[in-house]
Structures are given as structure tokens and as C-alpha cells.
Amino acid sequence: MKRLAVVLVSLLIVSSMAFANGGMETEKAINEYTGDASPKYVFMFIGDGMSSPQTNAAQVYNGCNESGLIELEKLTFTQFPVVGLQYTQDSTSFCPDSASTATSLSSGYKTHSGVIGMGVDKVTKGTTIAEMLHDKGWKIGIVSSVTINHATPAAFYAHIANRNDYYDIGLQMADSGFEYFAGGSVNKADDGDKSIYEVLEDNGYLVTNDRDTILSLNSDSGKVYAYSPVLQDDGAMPYAIDAPADSLKLKDFVKKGIDVLYNETGFFMMVEGGKIDWAGHANDAVANMSDTIALDEAVEVAVEFAKAHPDETLIIVTGDHETGGMTIGYAATGYNTAFDILRAQKCSYIQFDSYVEEAKADGSFTFDDMMAMVTEYFGLVAPGQEAENAALVMNEYEYAKLQKAYADDQSGNVDGYEESLLYGGYSPISVTLTHIINNKAGIGWTSYAHTGLPVPVYAFGEGAELFVGAYDNTEVAHKLMDLTDAR
């Protein structure tokens, strides 16, 4: 067994080197490996709410869906040579939240749902991998597609008993001294005596949402907080499906992060695809998959960096938990899927909600008005009508669900038990539409909340082999600390 383990580890090492360097002789790779990996450039990508269903759904979406020719188009990170599995429960639930799970990933211990950077007693403050490395002289970057003081990014710099204390989290952000924050805006920035943006500037940060300024950032820019010029959904970056073609993407903020952080001592960059989770809560598969693909494009930027620094770079891609209970497979479609019809959806649920609100503004919004929008943005048509793809014609059951959703939206009937199961607190119209088109494609959902599914860990680069196997989410932090000699 011991000999087998050595062989397996050797194969993983060889695969990792081959991925980075375009191939290498097996014997040479094994002989050169010393077992004392010590990366000095570490990327940690967290797809919030992302587990195997989300990653594989994105691969199916991009792949060939033609019967007889079914094939995935793999994401970059699912091709990493090392794959592990982390269990996500926190100290209070097997269906944990982002605050506790991100705390485990950043600091290596369990805590309550809703608590950031503190122990089970909600008093003891831990130390994050980012803080440890900053104390060693590494530069630190925190990037997120959602607000930068949201739970997951906050878990790398803040210590607070309530994740909803956004203003206090923002103050801790400004006090962290980390060199690079980027992505979404600051949530509730003006809830105190002074705007968080002003506090950041007082603490020596360049605060900007100017596209040209962001694209010109470099290692001489000093401490930076760069947030998207285009915002949506309470200050987050737009969903990838909604983003204007020329808008800054998550991958752009990662690239600029490298430009700002690069130095000979080392850097650590945490990058969150936060709206994967938000789309999962809303049961919007297209928005979910599009943002998973956007995260993968950001990973590609890190891979390109790793190719230039093959013996110094480690890339970890994982999730904090799964959201929505997403499945590839639905009762009404049996063994079949039809992901190709999902391309008829032209916007996220939140963008569609805004279109509906605009249409309601004049005081008249008929069912026919709604159906015209349904066809325009989701491709769905009423029973008996013709569609470019016959699979987009609703059956009577689906049509009746949409009629009920319209009636409930008009009357405000959303608080009953049945309605809570149907809509989960979201707009009756948009969530019913995503359910209909998702189910037709062969996608199901079990929840509007988080689930207890384990989450894969994909690793590539220096020290990646340590992440093979199944382990608690706290071990992700401990492995990173050991590899970087952070403690």
C-alpha cells in the first residue's frame, strides 16, 4: 500500500508538471521532485455555491447536446491534475452559510453560520491565511463579483460575530492594509459617520471605478480598491449574461491584481465568483452557469501566470458550499437533457425583473404584455403556438403555472406555504420562468437555500498533490498554511 501511494503521488506530480510545461519525461519529473513544495504565488478561487452540479452543468451547456454526439466541453479547472473533496458542515448545520464556510477555508476552524473570523464562542478571533502571509511580507489581493464586504471576501480580512454588520466589516477592510481589493462595490458604505470609501482613502488606498484608471493599474499603484463601473443587484458586478460586451469582467480584475501584487517575496489572491450562489438561490441555471464560466475564465488568467512561474505558483479552485440543490436530470425528462434550449434565455432573472417593473410603471401590465416579454427573453411560447425550437412550446401544465405566477404577482399572493415553495421569496414570474425552462432542459432544483453537498477541490501547481483525497473544509486552510509556512 505504501508503494502504491508513492506511485500515485508521483503520477499526480508528473501530471501537474505536464499541465504547466506542455509535457515532461516521467523519469525526469519524478527525480526532480523533492517533496518540499513551497509556492510563493497562491491563487484561491472560490465559486460561492458551486459544487459538482454547477461545474458539470456549465460543461454540458458549453458541450455538444446532440443525441449520439453527446460530449462535455471541459472547464479549465476541471482538467487540473489533482482533485479532492471537502465536507462543508459548520458548527451549527450540515447546510451551512458562506460566513462559516469561508471562515473554515480561510482560517481552519469551525464556527456558527453567520459568523466571520471568530470561533464557536463568537468572541475568539482567529487569524486568516491572508493575514498570516501579509505578516510575512506577502502582498494580498481580495477580488469578488459581489460586494467586497460580503461574507466570503470578508472572511479573509474581518472578524465579526454578525455577517450583516457590513459597515463594521468595511472598516476592517480599510484597516487590513491588504494591497488590492477589486470587483463589486461596498455594501452599506454610508451607514456610519464617514463613507467606507472615504475611510479607505484616509488609509492610503486609491479608490476608483474608472475603467481607464483600473486598466492602467500596476505595481507602482500602491494600495488599490478598484470596483466595477457597471453595477447590478445591490452593488455587485453584473451577471455575466447581463454584462455589456465592453464591461470589465472578473478575469480583468484578476489580471490587474497580478499587475498590482507581483513582487519577488510573494502574493496571495482570493477570487470569488459570488453570483454563482445568488443565481443558485434564485434557481436560475443560465445565470448560474454563465457565472461559473466567467470564474473559469478568471482561472485561465492564473494558469497563464503559472506557466511563466511553474515552480512557484499554486492554484486552488473550490466552492464554499452548494446552493439550490441543483441536479442534472428532471422527472419529466427522464434520461434526456436539452441544454441547447437554454440559449433562448437572454438575461438573468434579476434583469428580467427590472424589465417587468419598467413595464408595470404605466399602471397597465396584462398577461399578454408579459407573454410578449417571456417570448423575447426566454423563448417560451403558449401551447399551440409555433416556436423556432418545438421544445420551447409550453404544455398546459407549464402554462397554468405561469398564469398562476402572473396572478400571484398582480395580487401580491406570495406568502402562503404553497407560494413559498413555488417562489422562494423571488418574483413569481421570473422564478416560474426559470423553473419551466430549466425543467424542460433537464435541470432540477430542491432548494432556494444552501445544501449539504460536499464540494470538489481542484489543484494545480506547486504543492497541489496535498489536496488529493476527502477531508474537512478546515483542512484546505491548514494545507495552505503548511505549504506557505504561514504560521
Secondary structure in CASP SS format (residue, H / E / C, confidence):
PFRMAT SS
TARGET T0000
AUTHOR 0000-0000-0000
METHOD secondary structure of the structure
MODEL  1
M C 1.00
K H 1.00
R H 1.00
L H 1.00
A H 1.00
V H 1.00
V H 1.00
L H 1.00
V H 1.00
S H 1.00
L H 1.00
L H 1.00
I H 1.00
V H 1.00
S H 1.00
S H 1.00
M H 1.00
A H 1.00
F H 1.00
A H 1.00
N H 1.00
G C 1.00
G C 1.00
M C 1.00
E C 1.00
T H 1.00
E H 1.00
K H 1.00
A H 1.00
I H 1.00
N H 1.00
E H 1.00
Y C 1.00
T C 1.00
G C 1.00
D C 1.00
A C 1.00
S C 1.00
P C 1.00
K C 1.00
Y E 1.00
V E 1.00
F E 1.00
M E 1.00
F E 1.00
I E 1.00
G E 1.00
D C 1.00
G C 1.00
M C 1.00
S C 1.00
S H 1.00
P H 1.00
Q H 1.00
T H 1.00
N H 1.00
A H 1.00
A H 1.00
Q H 1.00
V H 1.00
Y H 1.00
N H 1.00
G C 1.00
C E 1.00
N C 1.00
E C 1.00
S C 1.00
G C 1.00
L C 1.00
I C 1.00
E E 1.00
L C 1.00
E C 1.00
K C 1.00
L C 1.00
T C 1.00
F H 1.00
T H 1.00
Q H 1.00
F C 1.00
P C 1.00
V E 1.00
V E 1.00
G E 1.00
L E 1.00
Q E 1.00
Y E 1.00
T C 1.00
Q C 1.00
D C 1.00
S C 1.00
T C 1.00
S C 1.00
F C 1.00
C C 1.00
P C 1.00
D C 1.00
S H 1.00
A H 1.00
S H 1.00
T H 1.00
A H 1.00
T H 1.00
S H 1.00
L H 1.00
S H 1.00
S H 1.00
G C 1.00
Y C 1.00
K C 1.00
T C 1.00
H C 1.00
S C 1.00
G C 1.00
V C 1.00
I E 1.00
G C 1.00
M E 1.00
G C 1.00
V C 1.00
D C 1.00
K C 1.00
V C 1.00
T C 1.00
K E 1.00
G C 1.00
T C 1.00
T C 1.00
I H 1.00
A H 1.00
E H 1.00
M H 1.00
L H 1.00
H H 1.00
D H 1.00
K C 1.00
G C 1.00
W C 1.00
K E 1.00
I E 1.00
G E 1.00
I E 1.00
V E 1.00
S E 1.00
S C 1.00
V C 1.00
T C 1.00
I C 1.00
N C 1.00
H C 1.00
A H 1.00
T H 1.00
P H 1.00
A H 1.00
A C 1.00
F C 1.00
Y C 1.00
A C 1.00
H C 1.00
I E 1.00
A C 1.00
N C 1.00
R C 1.00
N C 1.00
D C 1.00
Y H 1.00
Y H 1.00
D H 1.00
I H 1.00
G H 1.00
L H 1.00
Q H 1.00
M H 1.00
A H 1.00
D H 1.00
S H 1.00
G C 1.00
F C 1.00
E C 1.00
Y E 1.00
F E 1.00
A E 1.00
G E 1.00
G C 1.00
S C 1.00
V C 1.00
N C 1.00
K C 1.00
A C 1.00
D C 1.00
D C 1.00
G C 1.00
D C 1.00
K C 1.00
S C 1.00
I H 1.00
Y H 1.00
E H 1.00
V H 1.00
L H 1.00
E H 1.00
D H 1.00
N C 1.00
G C 1.00
Y C 1.00
L E 1.00
V E 1.00
T E 1.00
N C 1.00
D C 1.00
R H 1.00
D H 1.00
T H 1.00
I H 1.00
L H 1.00
S C 1.00
L C 1.00
N C 1.00
S C 1.00
D C 1.00
S C 1.00
G C 1.00
K C 1.00
V E 1.00
Y E 1.00
A E 1.00
Y E 1.00
S C 1.00
P C 1.00
V C 1.00
L C 1.00
Q E 1.00
D C 1.00
D C 1.00
G C 1.00
A E 1.00
M C 1.00
P C 1.00
Y C 1.00
A C 1.00
I C 1.00
D C 1.00
A C 1.00
P C 1.00
A C 1.00
D C 1.00
S C 1.00
L C 1.00
K C 1.00
L H 1.00
K H 1.00
D H 1.00
F H 1.00
V H 1.00
K H 1.00
K H 1.00
G H 1.00
I H 1.00
D H 1.00
V H 1.00
L H 1.00
Y C 1.00
N C 1.00
E C 1.00
T C 1.00
G C 1.00
F E 1.00
F E 1.00
M E 1.00
M E 1.00
V E 1.00
E E 1.00
G E 1.00
G C 1.00
K H 1.00
I H 1.00
D H 1.00
W H 1.00
A H 1.00
G H 1.00
H H 1.00
A C 1.00
N C 1.00
D C 1.00
A H 1.00
V H 1.00
A H 1.00
N H 1.00
M H 1.00
S H 1.00
D H 1.00
T H 1.00
I H 1.00
A H 1.00
L H 1.00
D H 1.00
E H 1.00
A H 1.00
V H 1.00
E H 1.00
V H 1.00
A H 1.00
V H 1.00
E H 1.00
F H 1.00
A H 1.00
K H 1.00
A H 1.00
H C 1.00
P C 1.00
D C 1.00
E C 1.00
T E 1.00
L E 1.00
I E 1.00
I E 1.00
V E 1.00
T E 1.00
G E 1.00
D C 1.00
H C 1.00
E E 1.00
T E 1.00
G C 1.00
G C 1.00
M C 1.00
T E 1.00
I E 1.00
G C 1.00
Y C 1.00
A C 1.00
A C 1.00
T C 1.00
G C 1.00
Y C 1.00
N C 1.00
T C 1.00
A C 1.00
F H 1.00
D H 1.00
I H 1.00
L H 1.00
R H 1.00
A H 1.00
Q C 1.00
K C 1.00
C C 1.00
S C 1.00
Y H 1.00
I H 1.00
Q H 1.00
F H 1.00
D H 1.00
S H 1.00
Y H 1.00
V H 1.00
E H 1.00
E H 1.00
A H 1.00
K H 1.00
A C 1.00
D C 1.00
G C 1.00
S C 1.00
F C 1.00
T C 1.00
F H 1.00
D H 1.00
D H 1.00
M H 1.00
M H 1.00
A H 1.00
M H 1.00
V H 1.00
T H 1.00
E H 1.00
Y H 1.00
F H 1.00
G C 1.00
L C 1.00
V E 1.00
A C 1.00
P C 1.00
G C 1.00
Q C 1.00
E C 1.00
A C 1.00
E C 1.00
N C 1.00
A H 1.00
A H 1.00
L H 1.00
V E 1.00
M C 1.00
N C 1.00
E H 1.00
Y H 1.00
E H 1.00
Y H 1.00
A H 1.00
K H 1.00
L H 1.00
Q H 1.00
K H 1.00
A H 1.00
Y H 1.00
A H 1.00
D H 1.00
D H 1.00
Q H 1.00
S H 1.00
G C 1.00
N C 1.00
V C 1.00
D C 1.00
G C 1.00
Y H 1.00
E H 1.00
E H 1.00
S H 1.00
L H 1.00
L H 1.00
Y H 1.00
G C 1.00
G C 1.00
Y C 1.00
S C 1.00
P H 1.00
I H 1.00
S H 1.00
V H 1.00
T H 1.00
L H 1.00
T H 1.00
H H 1.00
I H 1.00
I H 1.00
N H 1.00
N H 1.00
K H 1.00
A H 1.00
G C 1.00
I E 1.00
G E 1.00
W C 1.00
T C 1.00
S C 1.00
Y C 1.00
A C 1.00
H E 1.00
T E 1.00
G C 1.00
L C 1.00
P C 1.00
V E 1.00
P E 1.00
V E 1.00
Y E 1.00
A E 1.00
F E 1.00
G E 1.00
E C 1.00
G C 1.00
A H 1.00
E H 1.00
L H 1.00
F H 1.00
V C 1.00
G E 1.00
A E 1.00
Y E 1.00
D E 1.00
N C 1.00
T H 1.00
E H 1.00
V H 1.00
A H 1.00
H H 1.00
K H 1.00
L H 1.00
M H 1.00
D H 1.00
L H 1.00
T H 1.00
D C 1.00
A C 1.00
R C 1.00
END
